[in-house]
Amino acid sequence: MTEQARAADELLDIVDGQDRVVGQRLRGDVYTERLRHRSTSIRVRDAHGRLFVHRRTPTKLIFPGMYDVVVGGVVGAGEDYDTAALREAEEELGVQGLPMPERRTKFLFETAEYSWFLAVYEVVCTLPVRPQAEEVEWWDFLAPEELERRLEGWERDGLVVPDGLECHRRLSAL
């Protein structure tokens, strides 16, 4: 089974405008029907303050092949944001024993195609990372100035994940 097929079969909670669970659907249907759900994003720094940045694989269900400045993903059915944030960060970074990410903000991310509540976290990772090959095509820890320089081009060329960019902007404004 492909990574896209596995992702499409994941059961998610559907939420209303106040982030209250009103039902459950498969992830593939959630995206196809633009159903509001929950997701997490975690900005990861190393011990030197550099930011983890990666390029998503071309097989990702949404935003394939784009650069992202956060890790994260959907909150599974019955799962809470904090549990999902730690699970997603450890999965994408390929580590175990990461400290609990600290929640910084939450907002509703909506476009013509997507709608989800996004709980945004930060964590410092001092463990050696081994990102999942199924999820991450390229990665590096970049100094904040270098990230900002690269983001200009990525954004101009439509190569950066839009919700990750919005998380980065909101965290930078805190």
C-alpha atoms as an extended CHARMM CRD file, in Angstrom:
* protein
*
       174  EXT
         1         1  MET       CA              0.0000000000        0.0000000000        0.0000000000  PROA      1               0.0000000000
         2         2  THR       CA              1.3520000000        3.4250000000       -0.9230000000  PROA      2               0.0000000000
         3         3  GLU       CA              1.9490000000        6.2090000000        1.5940000000  PROA      3               0.0000000000
         4         4  GLN       CA             -0.8770000000        8.1870000000       -0.0420000000  PROA      4               0.0000000000
         5         5  ALA       CA             -3.3150000000        5.2670000000        0.3100000000  PROA      5               0.0000000000
         6         6  ARG       CA             -2.3850000000        4.7380000000        3.9760000000  PROA      6               0.0000000000
         7         7  ALA       CA             -2.8140000000        8.4510000000        4.6870000000  PROA      7               0.0000000000
         8         8  ALA       CA             -6.1760000000        8.5770000000        2.9010000000  PROA      8               0.0000000000
         9         9  ASP       CA             -7.4710000000        5.7200000000        5.0920000000  PROA      9               0.0000000000
        10        10  GLU       CA             -6.6570000000        7.4580000000        8.4070000000  PROA      10              0.0000000000
        11        11  LEU       CA             -9.7480000000        8.2870000000       10.5070000000  PROA      11              0.0000000000
        12        12  LEU       CA            -10.0060000000       11.9430000000       11.5860000000  PROA      12              0.0000000000
        13        13  ASP       CA            -12.3660000000       13.9370000000       13.7950000000  PROA      13              0.0000000000
        14        14  ILE       CA            -14.4800000000       16.5050000000       11.9470000000  PROA      14              0.0000000000
        15        15  VAL       CA            -14.9520000000       19.7250000000       13.9520000000  PROA      15              0.0000000000
        16        16  ASP       CA            -17.2350000000       22.7510000000       13.8560000000  PROA      16              0.0000000000
        17        17  GLY       CA            -16.2270000000       26.4200000000       13.8870000000  PROA      17              0.0000000000
        18        18  GLN       CA            -15.5450000000       26.2520000000       17.6290000000  PROA      18              0.0000000000
        19        19  ASP       CA            -13.2820000000       23.1730000000       17.2520000000  PROA      19              0.0000000000
        20        20  ARG       CA            -15.8650000000       20.7830000000       18.7500000000  PROA      20              0.0000000000
        21        21  VAL       CA            -16.0130000000       17.2520000000       17.3390000000  PROA      21              0.0000000000
        22        22  VAL       CA            -19.1240000000       16.7160000000       15.2210000000  PROA      22              0.0000000000
        23        23  GLY       CA            -18.2090000000       13.4800000000       13.4190000000  PROA      23              0.0000000000
        24        24  GLN       CA            -15.4710000000       11.3330000000       11.9260000000  PROA      24              0.0000000000
        25        25  ARG       CA            -14.3760000000       10.6780000000        8.3620000000  PROA      25              0.0000000000
        26        26  LEU       CA            -11.4860000000        9.1520000000        6.4540000000  PROA      26              0.0000000000
        27        27  ARG       CA             -8.6680000000       11.5700000000        5.6790000000  PROA      27              0.0000000000
        28        28  GLY       CA             -9.0790000000       11.1850000000        1.9230000000  PROA      28              0.0000000000
        29        29  ASP       CA            -12.7340000000       12.2190000000        2.2010000000  PROA      29              0.0000000000
        30        30  VAL       CA            -11.8320000000       15.0870000000        4.5450000000  PROA      30              0.0000000000
        31        31  TYR       CA             -9.5570000000       16.6190000000        1.8960000000  PROA      31              0.0000000000
        32        32  THR       CA            -11.8540000000       15.8460000000       -1.0390000000  PROA      32              0.0000000000
        33        33  GLU       CA            -14.8870000000       17.3650000000        0.6910000000  PROA      33              0.0000000000
        34        34  ARG       CA            -12.9830000000       20.1920000000        2.4590000000  PROA      34              0.0000000000
        35        35  LEU       CA            -14.1560000000       19.1160000000        5.9050000000  PROA      35              0.0000000000
        36        36  ARG       CA            -12.7730000000       21.0390000000        8.8840000000  PROA      36              0.0000000000
        37        37  HSD       CA            -10.4690000000       18.9280000000       11.0640000000  PROA      37              0.0000000000
        38        38  ARG       CA             -7.4790000000       19.2590000000       13.4040000000  PROA      38              0.0000000000
        39        39  SER       CA             -3.7690000000       19.4060000000       12.7440000000  PROA      39              0.0000000000
        40        40  THR       CA             -0.5220000000       20.2350000000       14.5260000000  PROA      40              0.0000000000
        41        41  SER       CA              2.6230000000       22.0700000000       13.4600000000  PROA      41              0.0000000000
        42        42  ILE       CA              5.8540000000       22.0430000000       15.4210000000  PROA      42              0.0000000000
        43        43  ARG       CA              8.7730000000       24.4210000000       14.8310000000  PROA      43              0.0000000000
        44        44  VAL       CA             11.9480000000       22.5220000000       15.7070000000  PROA      44              0.0000000000
        45        45  ARG       CA             15.2300000000       24.1200000000       16.7350000000  PROA      45              0.0000000000
        46        46  ASP       CA             18.5170000000       22.3860000000       17.4400000000  PROA      46              0.0000000000
        47        47  ALA       CA             20.7840000000       23.1930000000       20.4080000000  PROA      47              0.0000000000
        48        48  HSD       CA             22.3480000000       26.0410000000       18.3650000000  PROA      48              0.0000000000
        49        49  GLY       CA             19.0040000000       27.7330000000       17.6240000000  PROA      49              0.0000000000
        50        50  ARG       CA             18.9280000000       26.6450000000       13.9950000000  PROA      50              0.0000000000
        51        51  LEU       CA             15.5330000000       25.7420000000       12.5160000000  PROA      51              0.0000000000
        52        52  PHE       CA             14.6430000000       22.3690000000       11.0120000000  PROA      52              0.0000000000
        53        53  VAL       CA             13.5460000000       22.8010000000        7.3900000000  PROA      53              0.0000000000
        54        54  HSD       CA             12.6340000000       20.0610000000        4.9510000000  PROA      54              0.0000000000
        55        55  ARG       CA             11.2340000000       19.2800000000        1.5370000000  PROA      55              0.0000000000
        56        56  ARG       CA              8.2490000000       16.9720000000        1.4620000000  PROA      56              0.0000000000
        57        57  THR       CA              8.3800000000       13.8910000000       -0.7330000000  PROA      57              0.0000000000
        58        58  PRO       CA              6.4800000000       13.9670000000       -4.0340000000  PROA      58              0.0000000000
        59        59  THR       CA              4.1960000000       11.1930000000       -2.7290000000  PROA      59              0.0000000000
        60        60  LYS       CA              2.6460000000       13.2900000000        0.0650000000  PROA      60              0.0000000000
        61        61  LEU       CA             -1.1560000000       13.5400000000       -0.0500000000  PROA      61              0.0000000000
        62        62  ILE       CA             -1.1080000000       17.3510000000        0.1160000000  PROA      62              0.0000000000
        63        63  PHE       CA              1.6300000000       19.8710000000       -0.6910000000  PROA      63              0.0000000000
        64        64  PRO       CA              3.8720000000       17.2380000000       -2.3490000000  PROA      64              0.0000000000
        65        65  GLY       CA              7.4620000000       18.2570000000       -3.0300000000  PROA      65              0.0000000000
        66        66  MET       CA              7.1500000000       21.5900000000       -1.2190000000  PROA      66              0.0000000000
        67        67  TYR       CA              9.4780000000       23.0490000000        1.4080000000  PROA      67              0.0000000000
        68        68  ASP       CA              8.2040000000       23.2260000000        4.9840000000  PROA      68              0.0000000000
        69        69  VAL       CA              9.4870000000       25.1050000000        8.0220000000  PROA      69              0.0000000000
        70        70  VAL       CA              7.5630000000       23.0040000000       10.5410000000  PROA      70              0.0000000000
        71        71  VAL       CA              6.8900000000       19.3230000000       11.1080000000  PROA      71              0.0000000000
        72        72  GLY       CA              3.5040000000       17.9710000000       12.0690000000  PROA      72              0.0000000000
        73        73  GLY       CA              0.3440000000       16.5030000000       10.7110000000  PROA      73              0.0000000000
        74        74  VAL       CA             -3.2450000000       15.6490000000       11.3370000000  PROA      74              0.0000000000
        75        75  VAL       CA             -4.6960000000       14.8340000000       14.7380000000  PROA      75              0.0000000000
        76        76  GLY       CA             -6.1810000000       11.3360000000       14.6210000000  PROA      76              0.0000000000
        77        77  ALA       CA             -9.7480000000       10.5490000000       15.6620000000  PROA      77              0.0000000000
        78        78  GLY       CA            -10.0140000000       10.6850000000       19.4610000000  PROA      78              0.0000000000
        79        79  GLU       CA             -6.4740000000       12.0610000000       19.8110000000  PROA      79              0.0000000000
        80        80  ASP       CA             -5.6970000000       15.3900000000       21.5160000000  PROA      80              0.0000000000
        81        81  TYR       CA             -3.4730000000       18.1000000000       20.0610000000  PROA      81              0.0000000000
        82        82  ASP       CA             -0.6000000000       17.6070000000       22.5500000000  PROA      82              0.0000000000
        83        83  THR       CA             -0.3760000000       13.8500000000       21.9560000000  PROA      83              0.0000000000
        84        84  ALA       CA             -0.4960000000       14.3660000000       18.1820000000  PROA      84              0.0000000000
        85        85  ALA       CA              2.2010000000       17.0660000000       18.3140000000  PROA      85              0.0000000000
        86        86  LEU       CA              4.6720000000       14.8220000000       20.1390000000  PROA      86              0.0000000000
        87        87  ARG       CA              3.8250000000       11.7990000000       17.9540000000  PROA      87              0.0000000000
        88        88  GLU       CA              4.1540000000       13.7570000000       14.7090000000  PROA      88              0.0000000000
        89        89  ALA       CA              7.4060000000       15.4610000000       15.7320000000  PROA      89              0.0000000000
        90        90  GLU       CA              9.0300000000       12.1770000000       16.7480000000  PROA      90              0.0000000000
        91        91  GLU       CA              7.7880000000       10.4030000000       13.6020000000  PROA      91              0.0000000000
        92        92  GLU       CA              8.9300000000       13.0610000000       11.1530000000  PROA      92              0.0000000000
        93        93  LEU       CA             12.2660000000       13.6690000000       12.8630000000  PROA      93              0.0000000000
        94        94  GLY       CA             12.8820000000        9.9470000000       13.3530000000  PROA      94              0.0000000000
        95        95  VAL       CA             13.6140000000       10.2920000000       17.0800000000  PROA      95              0.0000000000
        96        96  GLN       CA             12.3120000000        8.9360000000       20.3700000000  PROA      96              0.0000000000
        97        97  GLY       CA             12.3990000000       10.7310000000       23.7080000000  PROA      97              0.0000000000
        98        98  LEU       CA             11.7850000000       14.2400000000       22.3890000000  PROA      98              0.0000000000
        99        99  PRO       CA             10.6750000000       16.6720000000       25.1120000000  PROA      99              0.0000000000
       100       100  MET       CA              7.0010000000       17.6090000000       25.0070000000  PROA      100             0.0000000000
       101       101  PRO       CA              6.5860000000       20.4390000000       22.4910000000  PROA      101             0.0000000000
       102       102  GLU       CA              5.2980000000       23.6910000000       23.9980000000  PROA      102             0.0000000000
       103       103  ARG       CA              2.0480000000       25.0040000000       22.5630000000  PROA      103             0.0000000000
       104       104  ARG       CA              2.3580000000       28.6070000000       21.3750000000  PROA      104             0.0000000000
       105       105  THR       CA             -0.8680000000       29.3850000000       19.5040000000  PROA      105             0.0000000000
       106       106  LYS       CA             -3.8530000000       27.9310000000       17.6650000000  PROA      106             0.0000000000
       107       107  PHE       CA             -5.6980000000       29.2660000000       14.6400000000  PROA      107             0.0000000000
       108       108  LEU       CA             -8.0790000000       28.2620000000       11.8650000000  PROA      108             0.0000000000
       109       109  PHE       CA             -6.2500000000       27.7620000000        8.5690000000  PROA      109             0.0000000000
       110       110  GLU       CA             -8.6030000000       28.0640000000        5.6150000000  PROA      110             0.0000000000
       111       111  THR       CA             -8.1290000000       28.2630000000        1.8720000000  PROA      111             0.0000000000
       112       112  ALA       CA            -10.4420000000       27.4550000000       -1.0120000000  PROA      112             0.0000000000
       113       113  GLU       CA             -9.2080000000       23.8330000000       -0.7790000000  PROA      113             0.0000000000
       114       114  TYR       CA             -8.5280000000       23.2340000000        2.9340000000  PROA      114             0.0000000000
       115       115  SER       CA             -9.9160000000       23.9560000000        6.3900000000  PROA      115             0.0000000000
       116       116  TRP       CA             -8.3150000000       22.9020000000        9.6650000000  PROA      116             0.0000000000
       117       117  PHE       CA             -7.6180000000       24.1150000000       13.1590000000  PROA      117             0.0000000000
       118       118  LEU       CA             -3.8840000000       24.2440000000       13.6750000000  PROA      118             0.0000000000
       119       119  ALA       CA             -2.2480000000       23.9880000000       17.0940000000  PROA      119             0.0000000000
       120       120  VAL       CA              1.2750000000       25.3760000000       16.7860000000  PROA      120             0.0000000000
       121       121  TYR       CA              4.1640000000       24.2470000000       18.9920000000  PROA      121             0.0000000000
       122       122  GLU       CA              7.8980000000       24.7050000000       19.4450000000  PROA      122             0.0000000000
       123       123  VAL       CA             10.5090000000       22.2360000000       20.6490000000  PROA      123             0.0000000000
       124       124  VAL       CA             14.2860000000       22.0050000000       20.9330000000  PROA      124             0.0000000000
       125       125  CYS       CA             15.6670000000       18.7230000000       19.6160000000  PROA      125             0.0000000000
       126       126  THR       CA             19.1440000000       17.7590000000       20.7930000000  PROA      126             0.0000000000
       127       127  LEU       CA             18.8170000000       14.1980000000       19.4910000000  PROA      127             0.0000000000
       128       128  PRO       CA             20.3390000000       13.0870000000       16.1850000000  PROA      128             0.0000000000
       129       129  VAL       CA             17.5150000000       13.2800000000       13.6480000000  PROA      129             0.0000000000
       130       130  ARG       CA             16.7440000000       10.6080000000       11.0550000000  PROA      130             0.0000000000
       131       131  PRO       CA             13.7190000000       11.9370000000        9.1370000000  PROA      131             0.0000000000
       132       132  GLN       CA             11.3220000000        9.4380000000        7.5840000000  PROA      132             0.0000000000
       133       133  ALA       CA             12.2700000000        8.7790000000        3.9700000000  PROA      133             0.0000000000
       134       134  GLU       CA              8.5530000000        8.4140000000        3.1110000000  PROA      134             0.0000000000
       135       135  GLU       CA              7.8580000000       11.9500000000        4.3380000000  PROA      135             0.0000000000
       136       136  VAL       CA             11.0790000000       13.9380000000        3.9450000000  PROA      136             0.0000000000
       137       137  GLU       CA             13.0630000000       14.1810000000        0.6940000000  PROA      137             0.0000000000
       138       138  TRP       CA             15.6620000000       16.7150000000        1.9450000000  PROA      138             0.0000000000
       139       139  TRP       CA             16.3130000000       18.3890000000        5.3080000000  PROA      139             0.0000000000
       140       140  ASP       CA             18.6980000000       20.6670000000        7.1530000000  PROA      140             0.0000000000
       141       141  PHE       CA             18.9470000000       22.8940000000       10.2030000000  PROA      141             0.0000000000
       142       142  LEU       CA             19.2540000000       26.4990000000        9.0220000000  PROA      142             0.0000000000
       143       143  ALA       CA             20.2010000000       29.6570000000       10.8770000000  PROA      143             0.0000000000
       144       144  PRO       CA             17.1750000000       31.9830000000       11.0930000000  PROA      144             0.0000000000
       145       145  GLU       CA             18.7640000000       34.5040000000        8.7030000000  PROA      145             0.0000000000
       146       146  GLU       CA             19.4730000000       31.7930000000        6.1240000000  PROA      146             0.0000000000
       147       147  LEU       CA             15.9140000000       30.4900000000        6.4210000000  PROA      147             0.0000000000
       148       148  GLU       CA             14.4760000000       33.9610000000        5.8150000000  PROA      148             0.0000000000
       149       149  ARG       CA             16.6950000000       34.3710000000        2.7510000000  PROA      149             0.0000000000
       150       150  ARG       CA             15.5410000000       31.0400000000        1.2980000000  PROA      150             0.0000000000
       151       151  LEU       CA             11.8910000000       31.6620000000        2.1780000000  PROA      151             0.0000000000
       152       152  GLU       CA             11.8400000000       34.7070000000       -0.1100000000  PROA      152             0.0000000000
       153       153  GLY       CA             12.5650000000       32.5420000000       -3.1430000000  PROA      153             0.0000000000
       154       154  TRP       CA             10.4690000000       29.5880000000       -2.0690000000  PROA      154             0.0000000000
       155       155  GLU       CA              7.4450000000       31.7950000000       -1.4460000000  PROA      155             0.0000000000
       156       156  ARG       CA              7.9140000000       33.7130000000       -4.7110000000  PROA      156             0.0000000000
       157       157  ASP       CA              8.1030000000       30.4250000000       -6.6250000000  PROA      157             0.0000000000
       158       158  GLY       CA              5.1590000000       28.8030000000       -4.7770000000  PROA      158             0.0000000000
       159       159  LEU       CA              7.4050000000       26.1440000000       -3.2360000000  PROA      159             0.0000000000
       160       160  VAL       CA              6.6410000000       26.5730000000        0.4800000000  PROA      160             0.0000000000
       161       161  VAL       CA              3.8210000000       24.8400000000        2.3690000000  PROA      161             0.0000000000
       162       162  PRO       CA              1.2870000000       27.6260000000        3.0450000000  PROA      162             0.0000000000
       163       163  ASP       CA              0.1530000000       26.5840000000        6.5370000000  PROA      163             0.0000000000
       164       164  GLY       CA              3.7760000000       26.0360000000        7.6200000000  PROA      164             0.0000000000
       165       165  LEU       CA              4.6550000000       29.5110000000        6.3660000000  PROA      165             0.0000000000
       166       166  GLU       CA              1.7070000000       30.9690000000        8.2910000000  PROA      166             0.0000000000
       167       167  CYS       CA              2.8460000000       29.1340000000       11.4480000000  PROA      167             0.0000000000
       168       168  HSD       CA              6.3550000000       30.5320000000       10.9900000000  PROA      168             0.0000000000
       169       169  ARG       CA              5.0120000000       34.0650000000       10.6120000000  PROA      169             0.0000000000
       170       170  ARG       CA              2.7740000000       33.7810000000       13.6650000000  PROA      170             0.0000000000
       171       171  LEU       CA              5.5520000000       32.3120000000       15.8190000000  PROA      171             0.0000000000
       172       172  SER       CA              7.9570000000       35.0350000000       14.6880000000  PROA      172             0.0000000000
       173       173  ALA       CA              5.4070000000       37.6770000000       15.7350000000  PROA      173             0.0000000000
       174       174  LEU       CA              5.0420000000       36.2770000000       19.2910000000  PROA      174             0.0000000000
